[in-house]
Amino acid sequence: MLSHTEKFLHRALVLLIAVAAIALPIAASAQLTIDVTSGTVEPLPIAIPDFIAQSPEAKQVAADIAMVIANDLERSGLFAPIDKRAFLSQPAALSVRPNFVNWKPLNAQALIIGESKLLPGGQLRTDFRLWDVFAEQPMTGLSLTTSPSNWRRVAHIVADAIYERITGESGYFDTRIVYISETGPLERRIKRLSIMDQDGANHRFLSDGNTLVLTPRFSPTQQEITYLAYFNDQPRVYLFNIDTGEQEVLGDFPGMTFAPRFSPDGNQVIMSLAENGNSDIHVMDLRTRRVRRLTKHPAIDTAPSFSPDGRKIVFESDRGGSQQLYVMNADGSNQHRISFKSGGRYGTPVWSPRGDLIAFTKIQSGLFHIGVMRPDGSGERLLTRAFLVESPTWSPNGRVLMYFKQEKTDDKGRGRNSRLYSIDLTGQNEREIITPVEASDPAWSPASSR
Amino acid sequence: MIGLSNMRNGIFASISVHLLFVLFALFGLPNLFTQRDFSAVIIPVEIVTDEQLNAPPPPAAPEPKPEPKPEAAPPPPPPEPKPEPEVVKAPPPPIEKPKPPKKKEPPKPKATALAKAKPHSKPQPPRKPKSFASVLKDLDKLEKKPAPKVNQESTPKDKDKPAPDQQIAEQASITEIERLKQMIRQQIEPCWSPPVGAADAGGLAITIFIRVDQQGFVREVRVIDAPAMALNTYVQAAADAARRAVLNPRCQPFQLPINRYDLWKEIKFNFDPREMLG
C-alpha cells in the first residue's frame, strides 16, 4: 500500500514538473555571458598637461618634466599622449579632483596631474597623480625631492611609475645605454665607449678612441662595465668603473678573451677564451679571480649569457655542424641544443631579465634577423631584419630589445650607416635611437643604474 | 473504496503541486543565486583609497630627505661624473576633498611644449590600431601568409558554443542570443586593448560584470575576483584594460534591440587575449 502511494506520488511529481516546466513563466533575471577574444591593439590615449608650477622659477622645469614624460611614454609605443592644444582645461592644483567631463571628450583614458616647486633649500619637489578618466579614480602617485639639475630623472621616474601602473611591468625609462660610437672611414674606424640615457639625452664619450673597444656590458649591480678592447692586437676583457674612470684587465690569459657578460648577481663574468683556434666558455669569480672552464669541445663555443636566476647559461656553438644555440647548467652540465628551426644560423643569444625568452641573431636567406624564443627553443619569432642587425640587448623589464642595424655599403664602402634601434617585444614598435655619430653594440643598463 | 482512494490521491497531488510551487519559488531561479554569490566576491581594483583622496592637503614643509649631492660638472671623457643620488620616492600625496566641479574653461589653443618637444628617437608615423588575431609579429609567418587576417570576426570558440545559460536559451532562441552576443562583441572589441606584451599575457583572462541601462549606457562595472588581482600587477593591469573597454564612451551606448532589454541588461564579459597572441 505504502509503495503504491509512493509510486503514485512519484508519478505525480514527474507530471507536475513537466507541466510546470511548460506552463510556468521563466524568471526574467537572465545574464548574458560573452567571451571576448579579439581586441584592438592601440596605444593608450593619455593627457599630460604641463605640471603646475608652484613658484615662478619652477615654471620651465614643470613644463619640461611633462614633456619628457610624454616623450618616454610615446616612444614605448603603448601610450599616445594627447596634443595639448586639444585640452579643454588646465588642472588647477594637484589637490583638486580633476573635472573628468573635460577629459572624456578627448578620449583621454588616463590623466597625469603634477606639481613642481622649488623648496627653500633649493631642492626641487615634484608630486604627481595618475587618474583613470573613465572610472574617475586615482591610480597611483609619487612625491620626489632632489636637486633641480636632476629634473630629467624625475621625469623618467614618474614615467616609470605610470608605465608600471598601466602595464603591470616595471618601467625602463630611468636607465642608460652604453654603446660603441663609430667615426671615420672603415679602414681607420675610431670606436669609442659611450654612454647616454635611454632616450639619447646626457650623451658622453667614456674613452678617447685610441684603442679599439667592443661589446660593452653593464654590471647588474655596480657602476661597472665590462668590454672587449684590443691591446697589442690581442682582444682582452676589461672592467671599467663609470664613477672613477678606472679600468683593469680581467685576468692574464694565454689566449684571446672575448664576449664577456656579467652574471645576474654581478659577482662573475662569463666569457670565451680562445686558444689554438678553439674557443670555450669560462667563468671568472670577480671576488677570488678564479676561473672555471665550463665547456670543453673542439668546436667553437661562445657568446654565453646567464639566465636571470643564474642557474642556466645559453651560448652559441657550431658543434653540431652549424652555428646553433645551446643551454647548459651554470656548472657546465647538461649541455643541449635548443634551436632547431631549419634554414638558419643562430648567434649572440641573450637571456631576458624576465626569464621567459631568449633573444638572438639569426642569419637566414642572406639576411640578419633579431628574434626571440622560449628557453626550451619553442615559440620562435623573428621581429626585425636587415642587411645586418646584431647585438640584441634587453631593457631591464624584458619588454624591449635594442640592437644596431647596418645597411649594405656600395662599391666605395659608403652607406654603412650603423644605427641603434629598439623594438617592442610584440615586434610592432621599432624606433631609432638618435646618437651623435654612428653607433653599434648597445648594452642596456639595469633599472636605476646610477 | 475507489472514491476514497481517488480522494487520497487527489490530496497527495494537491500537496505535491503546492510543494512544487514552493520549491520553484525557492530554487527555480538559479540566476538569483548566481548573482548573489557573484556580487559577494567583487571588490574594486583601485589601489588608492578614498581616504587618501579625501585627506587634507599635504603639509608644505616636511618631506623625505634625499641625500643632495650636487652634480659635479661633467669632466671630459674617461672619469665619469658621479650621477646624482637617487631621488626620494614619497608616498602619494594626499588630495584635498573634492571641490565642486570647476567652470568649464574655453579651449586654449596653445601650441607649446609637446609641439616643441624634441625626442631623441625619430618620430614614427601614427600607427593604425591593430585588431588581427595574432598581435605578436613573426616575420617568418608573415611571409608564409602574405594576407594577414584583418578584423577577424569574433571568436570561433564562442560562436560554436551553444548559449551557456539555459534560462536565456529558454527565453529566446539560440540564434537570437548568438546574434545579440555578436552585436555586443563587435561593439566592445574596438575598445579592448589588452596588455599583449606582458609576461604570460595569454593567461591574463579577466571576467567583468556590467549592468546596462535601457539607453545602452553602462551603469555598473564589477571585476570578478578583484582581490586576487590586486596582488598581481599584470593581472591588475589587464583588469584595468578590460574595465576601460566597457567604460569607453567610444563604444557606448550599446546599440541593441530595446525589446530584448531583459536579455542584455546584465552582461558578464570574459576577456581572454589568448587567441590574439597566436
Interface residues (C-beta under 8 A of the other chain):
Chain A: T5 F8 L9 A12 L13 L16 I17 A20 L24 I26 A27 A28 S29 A30 Q31 L32 T33 I34 D35 V36 T37 S38 G39 T40 V41 E42 P43 L44 I48 D50 A63 D64 A66 M67 A70 N71 E74 R75 G77 L78 P81 D83 K84 R85 A86 F87 L88 S89 Q90 A92 A93 L94 S95 V96 R97 N99 V101 N102 K104 N107 Q109 L119 G121 Q123 R125 D127 R129 D132 F134 A135 Q137 P138 M139 T140 G141 L142 S143 L144 T145 T146 S147 S149 N150 R153 V154 I157 E164 R165 I166 T167 G168 E169 I195 D199 G200 A201 R204 F205 L206 S207 D208 Q223 I242 D243 T244 G245 R354 D356 H369 E380 R381 L382 L383 T384 R385 G398 R399 S422 D424 L425 T426 G427 Q428 N429 R431 E432 I433 I434 S448 R450
Chain B: R8 N9 F12 A13 S16 V17 L20 F21 F24 G28 L29 N31 L32 T34 Q35 P44 E46 I47 V48 Q52 L53 P57 P58 E63 P64 K65 P66 P68 K69 P70 E71 P74 P77 P78 P79 E80 K82 P83 E84 P85 E86 V87 V88 K89 A90 P91 P92 P93 P94 I95 E96 P98 K99 P101 K102 K104 E105 P106 P107 K108 P109 K110 A111 T112 A113 L114 A115 K116 A117 P119 H120 S121 K122 Q124 R127 P129 K130 S131 A133 V135 L136 K137 D138 L139 D140 K141 Q152 S154 T155 K157 D158 P164 D165 Q167 I168 E170 Q171 I177 L180 K181 I184 R185 I188 E189 P190 C191 W192 S193 P194 P195 V196 G197 A198 A199 D200 F209 V221 N232 T233 Y234 V235 Q236 A237 A238 D240 R243 R244 A245 L247 N248 P249 R250 D262 L263 W264 E266 I267 K268 F269 N270 F271 D272 P273 R274 E275 M276
